[in-house]
Amino acid sequence: MVYVPAGPFVMGSDLKEIEAAFASACQKYMEIAWVWFERELPKREFVVPGFWIDVLPVTCAQYKRFCDATGHRPPEYWTGGAIPDGRQDHPVVSLSWEDVLAYCSWTGKRPPYESEWEKAARGTDGRLWPWGSEYREGCGNIDRGLAAGTQPVGSFPEGASPYGCLDMAGNVFERTRDICVQYPGYTETDDLRQLRQEKMRQHGFERIMVFKDGVSAKEVRPFQFFGAVVRGGAWGSCAEYCRPAFRLETRDPNSSSIGFRCVLGEDPCDQSRDLGRQGKHEESLAAAERSLALSPNYPTAMFNAGRALENLGRLKEAAVRFRRLVDVWPTDQDSWNRLGLCQSRLGDTTGAINSQDAAIYVDPFNADFWYNKALELSRLAKTVLGPHVRTVSGNRIFVDLPKVPVRVVRALAELNAEAAGCFSRARRLGADDNDVCQNLTVAKQQSEQMLQHLRGRLGESDFLHATARVGFCESFPTIQHVWAIVRKYHADSNFTYEPMQRRGFGTMETSTGLTYLKEWGRIEVVGHETFRVIRADEISEYDPWRELV
């Protein structure tokens, strides 16, 4: 191992550098993805604590000693558990993340964070390659063709990094602790989106979806899969993919072109998780902060920090952490849910409803999210009613409803109706305890009570309209749920009532949901009870309570 001292270094690339790398790669290869290069933005100075890192990737011989000592399973490409002939000094590949963690634990080490790996590879002077700022042949096992395969580790001493690390460009990609989220400071500006579209059009990566109202381009974006980040390129990679700043996102756990090297010590993110489970929340928060010092946007560390702060009663700080997390990873439903729960405890009912809506949008099959939203809608109804409460006796609230403004009574009817719809969705998804059933009954009764108080205070036409509106509010969660199934499973093919009914929807629920989706222009009829999606964007921004807060 070698020691990399603490201090700043230049991490990432600027736009000029990635444009040059992209142009160079496109001269030699077809189908080069611009978005892969865009992940390197922005270039910035980053301070990393000192650490020890392996000079070389872990070899097959080293991994064999681990397997022999622990009984851990060998890689599948080792026939009969034996290293292939002549491969003892080659990097070990085709390992799962669990395999990597098990080896690291056995050696008292851990996988490096991206910041550590990149600093070890390029030093502090902002060089583009481990050996300098110009590409040189013979400094790594690079661009040898897909059939070439690995070379023994350390075969290219001319490619040494400033700290003496070898094989940090080529041979095999190397795993890092990070997943593929944007760096701090990355901003998706209009100019950057326009540049991305231009590059995709030039090189065949633009996806076109044809809608009824014309042609619309659906972008391939740089941060959408959130797989693991691997670094350094492999034997078959073009040179531009082997630069230390290049970040490849992968979900292939058994790739024959991915190996790893280790950093000394325990992983602070794992420490934070374990300490949190032990109820040591101050220590958990401190470990999460150490992890975030190495990777400021690492989602798991942000989540651990948020949970620690939540458990310590520091709800405002916890909400800030969860908000930052969903800004980085907008499809993390658990973080949206935690944010909503913090906002609820802070009295921010509007924010809590929005956060639970976001959680439902990502995962509409989680009963807790529907239940939490229903509770917030019920709380909002109580807040709206609050100024008109006249007497409180025991658990009974007395309100002179005839004196409550019609607008407020209508809003209360709609709020309670939507809450009832959300409680009903939670029941459909398996939340069938007494609280859900009782809250569903209460919300429905209160909605009906408010509606009845509108009779005689509105003209017949307005009352019928109010009744229809309340009915729609109660149906809206069902419509959202039907749309979620359509969007998730049937966006690219025709579908009928049957898939919805197989997932527990009744004929009336299915019919209601599909009718509104047709009216809103998201689906169209193509045959007898057969439909297809024509617009896959989200449905209405309907919020019956928005005007009241």
C-alpha positions as CSV (number, residue, x, y, z in Angstrom):
1,M,0.0,0.0,0.0
2,V,1.0,3.6,-0.4
3,Y,0.0,6.6,1.7
4,V,-1.8,9.5,0.0
5,P,-1.5,12.6,2.3
6,A,-4.4,14.8,3.3
7,G,-5.1,17.9,1.3
8,P,-6.8,19.3,-1.7
9,F,-6.7,18.0,-5.3
10,V,-8.5,18.8,-8.6
11,M,-11.5,16.5,-9.0
12,G,-13.6,16.1,-12.1
13,S,-13.4,17.9,-15.4
14,D,-14.6,21.2,-17.0
15,L,-16.7,21.5,-20.1
16,K,-13.8,22.1,-22.3
17,E,-12.0,19.0,-21.2
18,I,-15.0,16.7,-21.6
19,E,-15.8,18.1,-25.0
20,A,-12.2,17.4,-26.1
21,A,-12.4,13.8,-24.7
22,F,-15.8,13.2,-26.3
23,A,-14.6,14.5,-29.7
24,S,-11.5,12.4,-29.6
25,A,-13.4,9.2,-28.7
26,C,-16.0,9.9,-31.5
27,Q,-13.2,10.0,-34.1
28,K,-12.3,6.4,-33.4
29,Y,-15.6,4.8,-32.3
30,M,-19.3,4.8,-33.0
31,E,-22.0,5.3,-30.4
32,I,-20.0,7.2,-27.8
33,A,-22.4,8.5,-25.1
34,W,-22.0,12.1,-24.3
35,V,-23.9,11.7,-21.0
36,W,-21.2,9.5,-19.7
37,F,-18.7,12.3,-20.0
38,E,-21.1,14.9,-18.5
39,R,-21.0,13.0,-15.2
40,E,-17.5,14.5,-14.7
41,L,-18.9,18.0,-14.2
42,P,-18.0,20.3,-12.5
43,K,-14.3,20.5,-12.0
44,R,-13.5,21.6,-8.5
45,E,-10.9,21.5,-5.7
46,F,-11.8,18.8,-3.2
47,V,-10.1,18.1,0.2
48,V,-9.6,14.5,1.1
49,P,-8.2,13.2,4.5
50,G,-5.0,11.1,4.3
51,F,-5.4,7.4,3.5
52,W,-3.5,4.2,2.6
53,I,-4.5,2.6,-0.8
54,D,-3.3,-0.6,-2.6
55,V,-0.6,-0.1,-5.2
56,L,-2.2,-2.7,-7.4
57,P,-5.7,-4.2,-7.9
58,V,-6.5,-7.4,-6.0
59,T,-5.2,-10.4,-7.8
60,C,-6.6,-13.9,-8.3
61,A,-3.9,-15.3,-6.0
62,Q,-4.8,-12.9,-3.2
63,Y,-8.5,-13.7,-3.6
64,K,-7.7,-17.4,-3.6
65,R,-6.0,-17.1,-0.2
66,F,-9.2,-15.3,1.1
67,C,-11.4,-18.1,-0.3
68,D,-9.2,-20.8,1.2
69,A,-9.1,-19.1,4.6
70,T,-12.8,-18.3,4.9
71,G,-14.6,-20.8,2.7
72,H,-16.1,-18.0,0.7
73,R,-17.3,-19.0,-2.8
74,P,-14.8,-18.5,-5.6
75,P,-15.7,-16.6,-8.8
76,E,-17.8,-18.6,-11.3
77,Y,-15.1,-18.4,-14.0
78,W,-12.7,-20.4,-11.8
79,T,-13.6,-24.0,-12.9
80,G,-13.7,-26.2,-9.9
81,G,-12.7,-23.3,-7.7
82,A,-9.2,-23.2,-9.2
83,I,-7.6,-20.1,-10.7
84,P,-7.4,-20.4,-14.5
85,D,-3.9,-21.3,-15.7
86,G,-1.5,-18.4,-15.8
87,R,-3.9,-16.0,-14.1
88,Q,-2.6,-15.9,-10.6
89,D,-1.2,-12.4,-11.0
90,H,-4.1,-11.1,-13.1
91,P,-6.8,-8.9,-11.4
92,V,-9.7,-10.9,-10.0
93,V,-13.0,-10.1,-11.8
94,S,-16.6,-11.2,-12.0
95,L,-17.3,-10.5,-8.3
96,S,-20.5,-9.3,-6.7
97,W,-20.5,-6.3,-4.4
98,E,-21.0,-8.7,-1.4
99,D,-17.8,-10.6,-2.5
100,V,-15.8,-7.4,-2.6
101,L,-17.0,-6.3,0.9
102,A,-16.3,-9.8,2.3
103,Y,-12.7,-9.7,1.0
104,C,-12.2,-6.1,2.3
105,S,-13.5,-7.1,5.7
106,W,-11.2,-10.1,5.9
107,T,-8.2,-7.8,5.2
108,G,-9.3,-5.0,7.5
109,K,-9.8,-2.7,4.5
110,R,-12.7,-1.2,2.4
111,P,-13.4,-0.1,-1.1
112,P,-12.2,3.4,-1.9
113,Y,-14.6,6.4,-2.4
114,E,-14.4,8.1,-5.8
115,S,-12.5,11.0,-4.3
116,E,-9.8,8.8,-2.8
117,W,-9.5,6.7,-6.0
118,E,-9.2,9.8,-8.2
119,K,-6.7,11.6,-6.0
120,A,-4.5,8.4,-5.9
121,A,-4.7,8.2,-9.7
122,R,-4.0,11.8,-10.7
123,G,-2.4,13.6,-7.8
124,T,-2.8,17.2,-7.0
125,D,-1.8,19.0,-10.2
126,G,-5.0,18.4,-12.2
127,R,-3.3,16.0,-14.7
128,L,-5.5,14.2,-17.1
129,W,-3.7,10.8,-16.8
130,P,-1.9,9.1,-14.0
131,W,1.4,9.8,-15.7
132,G,0.8,13.3,-17.0
133,S,-1.5,15.5,-19.1
134,E,-0.8,13.8,-22.5
135,Y,-1.8,10.3,-23.5
136,R,1.1,7.9,-24.1
137,E,1.0,4.5,-25.6
138,G,2.5,1.7,-23.4
139,C,1.4,3.2,-20.1
140,G,-1.5,0.8,-19.6
141,N,-3.5,-2.1,-20.9
142,I,-5.8,0.2,-22.9
143,D,-7.8,-0.1,-26.2
144,R,-6.6,-3.7,-27.0
145,G,-9.8,-5.0,-28.3
146,L,-12.6,-6.9,-26.6
147,A,-10.8,-10.3,-27.0
148,A,-7.4,-9.2,-25.5
149,G,-8.2,-9.7,-21.8
150,T,-6.4,-8.7,-18.7
151,Q,-2.6,-8.5,-18.1
152,P,-0.7,-9.3,-14.9
153,V,-1.0,-6.4,-12.5
154,G,1.9,-4.0,-12.6
155,S,2.8,-4.8,-16.2
156,F,3.0,-1.1,-17.1
157,P,5.3,0.7,-14.7
158,E,5.4,3.7,-17.0
159,G,1.8,4.4,-16.1
160,A,2.5,4.9,-12.4
161,S,0.5,7.7,-10.7
162,P,2.2,10.4,-8.6
163,Y,1.9,8.2,-5.5
164,G,3.2,5.1,-7.2
165,C,-0.2,3.4,-7.9
166,L,-0.2,1.2,-11.0
167,D,-3.0,0.0,-13.4
168,M,-5.1,3.0,-12.7
169,A,-5.7,3.4,-16.4
170,G,-6.8,0.3,-18.2
171,N,-6.6,-3.4,-17.5
172,V,-9.8,-3.5,-15.5
173,F,-12.4,-1.0,-14.3
174,E,-12.3,-0.7,-10.5
175,R,-15.2,-0.5,-8.1
176,T,-15.7,2.4,-5.8
177,R,-17.9,2.9,-2.8
178,D,-20.0,5.5,-4.6
179,I,-23.1,5.3,-6.8
180,C,-23.7,7.4,-9.8
181,V,-25.1,10.7,-8.6
182,Q,-24.1,14.2,-9.6
183,Y,-21.2,16.0,-8.0
184,P,-21.9,19.0,-5.7
185,G,-22.3,22.1,-7.9
186,Y,-23.6,20.2,-10.9
187,T,-26.4,22.3,-12.5
188,E,-28.4,21.2,-15.5
189,T,-28.7,24.5,-17.3
190,D,-30.6,25.2,-20.5
191,D,-27.3,25.5,-22.3
192,L,-26.1,22.1,-21.1
193,R,-29.4,20.5,-22.0
194,Q,-29.1,22.0,-25.5
195,L,-25.5,20.8,-25.9
196,R,-26.5,17.3,-24.8
197,Q,-29.4,17.2,-27.3
198,E,-27.0,18.3,-30.0
199,K,-24.4,15.7,-29.1
200,M,-27.1,13.0,-29.0
201,R,-28.5,14.0,-32.4
202,Q,-25.1,13.9,-33.9
203,H,-24.3,10.4,-32.5
204,G,-27.6,8.5,-32.6
205,F,-28.4,8.6,-28.9
206,E,-31.6,10.7,-29.1
207,R,-34.8,8.8,-28.3
208,I,-37.9,10.1,-30.0
209,M,-41.4,9.5,-28.7
210,V,-44.3,10.6,-31.0
211,F,-47.3,12.1,-29.3
212,K,-50.6,13.0,-30.8
213,D,-49.8,16.7,-30.5
214,G,-46.5,16.4,-32.4
215,V,-43.0,15.0,-31.9
216,S,-41.2,15.4,-28.6
217,A,-37.7,14.3,-27.7
218,K,-37.2,12.2,-24.6
219,E,-33.7,12.8,-23.3
220,V,-31.2,10.3,-22.2
221,R,-29.9,11.9,-19.0
222,P,-26.6,11.4,-17.2
223,F,-28.1,10.6,-13.8
224,Q,-31.0,8.2,-14.0
225,F,-30.0,4.6,-13.1
226,F,-27.9,5.2,-9.9
227,G,-25.8,2.1,-10.4
228,A,-22.3,1.7,-8.9
229,V,-19.5,3.9,-10.2
230,V,-16.4,2.1,-11.6
231,R,-13.2,3.9,-12.5
232,G,-10.1,3.6,-14.7
233,G,-11.2,1.8,-17.8
234,A,-10.5,-1.8,-19.0
235,W,-8.4,-3.5,-21.6
236,G,-11.1,-3.1,-24.3
237,S,-12.0,0.5,-23.4
238,C,-11.1,3.5,-25.6
239,A,-8.4,5.7,-24.1
240,E,-10.9,8.4,-23.2
241,Y,-12.8,6.0,-20.8
242,C,-9.5,5.3,-19.0
243,R,-8.9,8.8,-17.8
244,P,-9.0,9.1,-14.0
245,A,-11.9,11.6,-14.1
246,F,-14.1,9.3,-16.2
247,R,-17.1,7.8,-14.2
248,L,-18.8,4.7,-15.6
249,E,-22.1,3.7,-14.1
250,T,-22.7,0.0,-14.0
251,R,-25.3,-2.5,-12.7
252,D,-23.5,-5.6,-13.9
253,P,-22.3,-7.4,-10.7
254,N,-20.4,-10.1,-12.6
255,S,-18.6,-8.2,-15.3
256,S,-15.3,-9.7,-16.5
257,S,-13.9,-6.3,-16.9
258,I,-14.4,-5.0,-13.3
259,G,-11.9,-5.6,-10.5
260,F,-11.1,-3.6,-7.3
261,R,-8.4,-2.4,-5.0
262,C,-8.7,-1.5,-1.3
263,V,-8.2,1.4,1.1
264,L,-7.1,0.7,4.7
265,G,-9.7,1.0,7.5
266,E,-13.4,0.6,8.1
267,D,-16.0,2.4,6.0
268,P,-17.6,5.3,7.9
269,C,-20.9,4.9,6.1
270,D,-21.3,1.3,7.3
271,Q,-20.2,2.4,10.8
272,S,-23.0,5.1,10.7
273,R,-25.5,2.4,9.8
274,D,-24.4,0.0,12.5
275,L,-24.2,2.7,15.2
276,G,-27.7,3.9,14.3
277,R,-29.0,0.4,14.7
278,Q,-27.4,0.3,18.2
279,G,-29.2,3.5,19.1
280,K,-25.9,5.5,19.3
281,H,-27.2,8.4,17.2
282,E,-24.5,11.0,18.0
283,E,-21.8,8.5,17.0
284,S,-23.9,7.5,13.9
285,L,-24.1,11.2,12.9
286,A,-20.4,11.7,13.3
287,A,-19.6,8.6,11.2
288,A,-22.1,9.8,8.5
289,E,-20.3,13.2,8.4
290,R,-16.9,11.4,7.9
291,S,-18.5,9.6,4.9
292,L,-19.9,12.8,3.5
293,A,-16.5,14.4,3.8
294,L,-15.3,11.8,1.2
295,S,-18.4,11.9,-0.9
296,P,-20.7,14.9,-0.2
297,N,-23.6,13.6,-2.2
298,Y,-23.4,10.0,-1.2
299,P,-27.1,9.1,-0.7
300,T,-26.7,6.4,2.0
301,A,-24.6,8.7,4.1
302,M,-27.1,11.5,3.8
303,F,-29.9,9.2,4.7
304,N,-28.0,7.9,7.8
305,A,-27.2,11.5,8.8
306,G,-30.9,12.5,8.4
307,R,-32.1,9.5,10.5
308,A,-29.6,10.2,13.2
309,L,-30.7,13.9,13.4
310,E,-34.3,12.8,13.4
311,N,-33.7,10.4,16.3
312,L,-31.9,13.2,18.1
313,G,-34.9,15.4,17.8
314,R,-33.1,17.9,15.5
315,L,-36.0,17.8,13.0
316,K,-35.1,21.0,11.1
317,E,-31.6,19.8,10.4
318,A,-33.0,16.3,9.5
319,A,-35.4,17.9,7.0
320,V,-32.6,19.8,5.4
321,R,-30.6,16.5,4.9
322,F,-33.6,14.7,3.4
323,R,-34.3,17.6,1.1
324,R,-30.8,17.6,-0.1
325,L,-31.0,13.9,-0.6
326,V,-34.1,14.0,-2.8
327,D,-32.6,16.9,-4.8
328,V,-29.7,14.5,-5.6
329,W,-31.8,11.4,-5.9
330,P,-35.4,12.4,-6.7
331,T,-36.5,8.7,-7.1
332,D,-35.7,7.7,-3.5
333,Q,-39.1,7.1,-2.1
334,D,-37.9,6.4,1.4
335,S,-36.2,9.8,1.7
336,W,-39.3,11.5,0.4
337,N,-41.3,9.7,3.1
338,R,-38.8,10.6,5.9
339,L,-38.8,14.2,4.7
340,G,-42.6,14.2,4.9
341,L,-42.6,12.8,8.4
342,C,-40.1,15.4,9.6
343,Q,-42.2,18.2,8.0
344,S,-45.3,16.8,9.7
345,R,-43.7,16.9,13.1
346,L,-42.5,20.5,12.4
347,G,-46.1,21.5,11.5
348,D,-45.5,21.9,7.8
349,T,-48.6,20.1,6.6
350,T,-48.4,21.4,3.1
351,G,-44.8,20.3,2.7
352,A,-45.6,16.9,4.2
353,I,-48.4,16.3,1.7
354,N,-46.2,17.3,-1.2
355,S,-43.4,15.0,0.1
356,Q,-45.8,12.0,0.5
357,D,-47.1,12.7,-3.0
358,A,-43.6,12.5,-4.3
359,A,-43.1,9.2,-2.5
360,I,-46.3,7.8,-3.9
361,Y,-45.3,8.9,-7.4
362,V,-42.1,6.8,-7.1
363,D,-43.7,3.8,-5.4
364,P,-47.5,3.9,-5.5
365,F,-47.7,0.3,-4.1
366,N,-46.5,1.2,-0.6
367,A,-49.5,1.3,1.8
368,D,-47.6,3.5,4.4
369,F,-47.2,6.4,1.9
370,W,-50.9,6.5,1.2
371,Y,-51.7,6.3,4.9
372,N,-49.2,9.1,5.7
373,K,-50.7,11.3,3.0
374,A,-54.2,10.6,4.3
375,L,-53.2,11.6,7.8
376,E,-51.8,14.9,6.5
377,L,-54.9,15.6,4.5
378,S,-57.0,15.0,7.7
379,R,-54.7,17.3,9.7
380,L,-55.0,20.0,7.0
381,A,-58.8,19.7,7.2
382,K,-58.6,20.2,11.0
383,T,-56.4,23.3,10.4
384,V,-58.8,24.8,8.0
385,L,-61.7,24.1,10.4
386,G,-59.7,25.4,13.4
387,P,-60.7,29.1,13.2
388,H,-64.4,28.1,13.3
389,V,-64.3,25.8,16.3
390,R,-66.5,27.3,19.0
391,T,-66.4,24.8,21.9
392,V,-64.2,21.8,22.8
393,S,-65.6,19.4,25.4
394,G,-63.7,16.2,26.0
395,N,-63.1,14.7,22.6
396,R,-66.0,16.5,20.9
397,I,-65.6,19.5,18.8
398,F,-68.6,21.8,18.3
399,V,-68.8,24.0,15.2
400,D,-71.7,26.2,14.1
401,L,-71.5,24.9,10.5
402,P,-74.2,27.2,9.1
403,K,-71.9,30.1,10.0
404,V,-68.8,28.6,8.3
405,P,-68.3,30.2,4.9
406,V,-69.4,28.0,2.0
407,R,-66.0,28.0,0.5
408,V,-64.5,26.5,3.6
409,V,-67.2,23.9,4.0
410,R,-66.7,22.8,0.3
411,A,-62.9,22.6,0.9
412,L,-63.5,20.5,4.0
413,A,-65.7,18.1,2.1
414,E,-63.1,17.7,-0.6
415,L,-60.1,17.3,1.8
416,N,-61.9,14.6,3.8
417,A,-63.0,12.9,0.6
418,E,-59.4,12.7,-0.7
419,A,-58.2,11.5,2.7
420,A,-60.9,8.8,2.6
421,G,-59.6,7.8,-0.9
422,C,-56.0,7.6,0.4
423,F,-57.1,5.5,3.5
424,S,-58.9,3.2,1.1
425,R,-55.8,2.8,-1.1
426,A,-53.8,2.0,2.0
427,R,-56.4,-0.7,2.9
428,R,-56.3,-2.1,-0.7
429,L,-52.5,-2.4,-0.3
430,G,-52.7,-4.4,2.9
431,A,-52.8,-1.8,5.7
432,D,-55.9,-3.3,7.3
433,D,-55.4,-2.5,11.0
434,N,-58.0,-0.7,13.2
435,D,-56.4,2.8,12.8
436,V,-56.8,2.6,9.0
437,C,-60.4,1.4,9.2
438,Q,-61.4,3.9,11.8
439,N,-59.8,6.8,10.0
440,L,-61.4,5.8,6.7
441,T,-64.8,5.8,8.4
442,V,-64.3,9.1,10.1
443,A,-63.0,10.8,6.9
444,K,-65.9,9.6,4.9
445,Q,-68.5,10.6,7.5
446,Q,-67.0,14.1,7.8
447,S,-66.9,14.5,4.0
448,E,-70.6,13.5,3.8
449,Q,-71.5,15.7,6.7
450,M,-69.9,18.8,5.1
451,L,-71.6,18.0,1.8
452,Q,-75.0,17.8,3.4
453,H,-74.4,21.2,5.0
454,L,-74.0,22.6,1.5
455,R,-77.5,21.5,0.6
456,G,-79.7,24.6,0.7
457,R,-76.7,26.9,0.9
458,L,-76.0,26.4,-2.8
459,G,-78.2,26.5,-5.8
460,E,-79.2,23.1,-7.3
461,S,-76.7,23.3,-10.1
462,D,-73.8,24.4,-7.8
463,F,-74.7,21.7,-5.3
464,L,-74.6,19.0,-8.0
465,H,-71.2,20.4,-9.1
466,A,-69.9,20.3,-5.5
467,T,-71.2,16.7,-5.1
468,A,-69.4,15.7,-8.3
469,R,-66.2,17.4,-7.2
470,V,-66.3,15.6,-3.8
471,G,-66.8,12.3,-5.6
472,F,-63.8,13.1,-7.8
473,C,-61.6,13.9,-4.8
474,E,-62.4,10.6,-3.2
475,S,-61.7,8.8,-6.6
476,F,-58.4,10.7,-7.3
477,P,-56.1,8.4,-5.3
478,T,-57.6,5.4,-7.2
479,I,-56.9,7.2,-10.5
480,Q,-53.3,7.9,-9.4
481,H,-52.9,4.2,-8.6
482,V,-54.4,3.0,-11.8
483,W,-52.1,5.4,-13.7
484,A,-49.1,4.1,-11.8
485,I,-49.8,0.5,-13.0
486,V,-50.4,1.7,-16.5
487,R,-47.2,3.8,-16.5
488,K,-45.1,1.1,-14.9
489,Y,-46.2,-2.0,-16.7
490,H,-48.0,-1.0,-19.9
491,A,-46.5,2.2,-21.2
492,D,-45.1,0.4,-24.3
493,S,-48.0,-2.0,-25.2
494,N,-51.7,-2.2,-25.4
495,F,-53.6,-3.2,-22.3
496,T,-57.1,-4.1,-21.0
497,Y,-59.0,-4.1,-17.8
498,E,-57.6,-7.5,-16.8
499,P,-54.1,-6.4,-15.5
500,M,-55.8,-3.9,-13.2
501,Q,-58.2,-6.5,-11.9
502,R,-55.4,-9.0,-11.3
503,R,-53.9,-6.4,-9.0
504,G,-57.0,-6.0,-6.9
505,F,-58.9,-3.2,-8.6
506,G,-62.6,-3.6,-9.1
507,T,-64.4,-3.0,-12.4
508,M,-65.7,0.3,-11.2
509,E,-62.3,1.5,-9.9
510,T,-60.6,0.5,-13.2
511,S,-63.3,2.1,-15.3
512,T,-63.1,5.4,-13.3
513,G,-59.3,5.5,-13.5
514,L,-59.2,4.8,-17.3
515,T,-62.0,7.2,-18.0
516,Y,-60.2,10.1,-16.5
517,L,-56.9,9.1,-18.1
518,K,-58.6,9.1,-21.4
519,E,-60.2,12.5,-20.7
520,W,-56.8,13.9,-19.7
521,G,-55.2,12.7,-23.0
522,R,-52.8,10.1,-21.4
523,I,-54.4,7.0,-23.0
524,E,-56.6,6.3,-26.0
525,V,-59.0,3.5,-27.0
526,V,-57.7,1.2,-29.7
527,G,-60.4,-1.5,-29.5
528,H,-63.1,-3.1,-27.3
529,E,-61.9,-2.3,-23.7
530,T,-58.3,-2.1,-25.1
531,F,-56.1,1.0,-24.6
532,R,-52.7,2.3,-25.2
533,V,-50.6,5.1,-23.6
534,I,-50.1,8.2,-25.8
535,R,-48.5,10.4,-23.1
536,A,-46.5,9.0,-20.3
537,D,-45.9,12.2,-18.3
538,E,-47.6,12.5,-14.9
539,I,-51.3,13.2,-14.7
540,S,-53.1,16.2,-13.2
541,E,-51.5,18.5,-10.7
542,Y,-54.8,18.5,-8.9
543,D,-54.6,19.8,-5.3
544,P,-58.0,20.6,-3.8
545,W,-56.4,22.2,-0.7
546,R,-53.8,24.4,-2.5
547,E,-55.9,27.6,-2.4
548,L,-56.3,27.4,1.3
549,V,-52.7,27.5,2.5
